[in-house]
Amino acid sequence: MPIMSGSVSVPANATLNPLTGMTYEILPFHAHVAIALNQQSGALGGILATVYSGTDLLSEEGAISIQARAPVVPDDYYLEDDAAAQDRIKINLRNTTGGALVVAFAVRVSPL
């Protein structure tokens, strides 16, 4: 089961997709995807996430959990979907504050 994971610093008042350029950003096969996001600094709502699995909208401008750690199975994997081959997994992180905030992310890809 492939996993895309890491942490990113989202600049003040900016939006970014941490999966851009990763191997499984566009799925080469049908898969079940599980997505975890943890805001590691700042107050609740500092980072808003919009998450897509292909054309499926999984979360729209929603606040993410605040945990000063890497995502933990199963606690932090609260977004899941079955995706088709060639679907793009997209996570837009929008920083609503005046300072940079750090977000840890992980996407588990289980072939179907």
C-alpha positions in Angstrom: 0.0 0.0 0.0 1.6 3.3 -1.1 1.6 6.2 1.2 2.2 9.9 0.4 3.2 11.8 3.5 5.1 14.8 4.8 4.7 18.2 6.3 4.4 21.6 4.7 4.6 25.1 5.8 1.6 27.0 4.4 2.6 30.7 4.0 0.4 33.5 5.4 -2.8 34.1 3.5 -1.8 31.5 0.9 -3.2 28.3 -0.6 -1.2 25.2 -1.6 -1.6 21.5 -2.6 1.0 19.4 -0.8 0.5 16.5 -3.2 1.5 18.4 -6.4 4.1 16.3 -8.2 3.9 13.2 -6.0 3.8 9.8 -7.7 0.2 8.9 -6.7 -1.3 12.4 -7.1 -2.9 10.9 -10.2 -3.9 7.3 -9.5 -2.5 4.7 -11.9 -5.1 2.2 -10.7 -8.5 2.0 -8.9 -7.9 2.5 -5.2 -9.3 3.2 -1.8 -7.8 6.4 -0.5 -7.6 7.5 3.2 -6.5 11.0 4.0 -5.2 12.5 7.2 -4.4 16.1 7.9 -3.0 17.6 11.2 -2.4 21.3 11.7 0.7 21.4 13.9 0.7 25.1 14.9 -1.8 27.9 15.3 -5.4 28.0 16.4 -8.3 25.9 15.1 -9.5 27.2 11.8 -6.1 28.7 10.9 -5.9 26.1 8.1 -9.0 25.3 6.0 -8.9 22.2 3.8 -10.7 21.4 0.6 -10.2 17.8 -0.4 -11.1 16.1 -3.7 -10.8 12.5 -4.8 -11.3 12.8 -8.6 -14.6 14.6 -8.9 -15.8 13.6 -5.4 -15.6 16.6 -2.9 -14.7 15.1 0.4 -14.3 18.3 2.5 -15.0 21.9 1.5 -13.2 24.6 3.4 -13.2 22.6 6.6 -11.0 23.2 9.7 -8.6 20.3 10.3 -7.6 18.7 13.5 -4.8 20.3 15.6 -2.2 17.7 16.6 1.5 18.4 17.0 2.4 15.0 15.5 2.4 13.0 12.3 -0.9 11.4 11.4 -1.7 8.2 13.4 -3.8 5.2 12.1 -6.7 5.1 12.5 -7.3 8.3 14.6 -6.4 10.9 12.0 -7.7 9.2 8.8 -11.2 10.7 8.8 -11.5 11.3 5.0 -11.9 8.2 2.8 -13.1 7.4 -0.7 -12.9 4.9 -3.5 -11.3 6.4 -6.6 -10.9 5.4 -10.2 -7.7 5.1 -12.1 -6.6 8.5 -13.4 -8.4 10.4 -10.7 -6.4 13.2 -9.1 -6.2 13.4 -5.3 -6.2 17.1 -4.4 -5.8 18.8 -1.1 -6.0 22.5 -1.0 -4.7 24.0 2.3 -5.7 27.6 2.8 -4.0 29.6 5.6 -6.4 32.2 7.0 -3.8 33.8 9.3 -1.1 36.4 9.0 1.7 33.9 9.8 3.0 30.6 8.3 1.4 27.4 9.7 2.7 23.8 9.5 0.5 20.9 8.4 1.3 17.2 8.5 -0.4 15.1 5.9 -0.7 11.5 4.8 -2.6 9.7 2.0 -2.9 5.9 2.1 -3.5 4.4 -1.3 -4.9 0.8 -1.3 -5.3 -0.7 -4.8 -8.8 -2.2 -5.4 
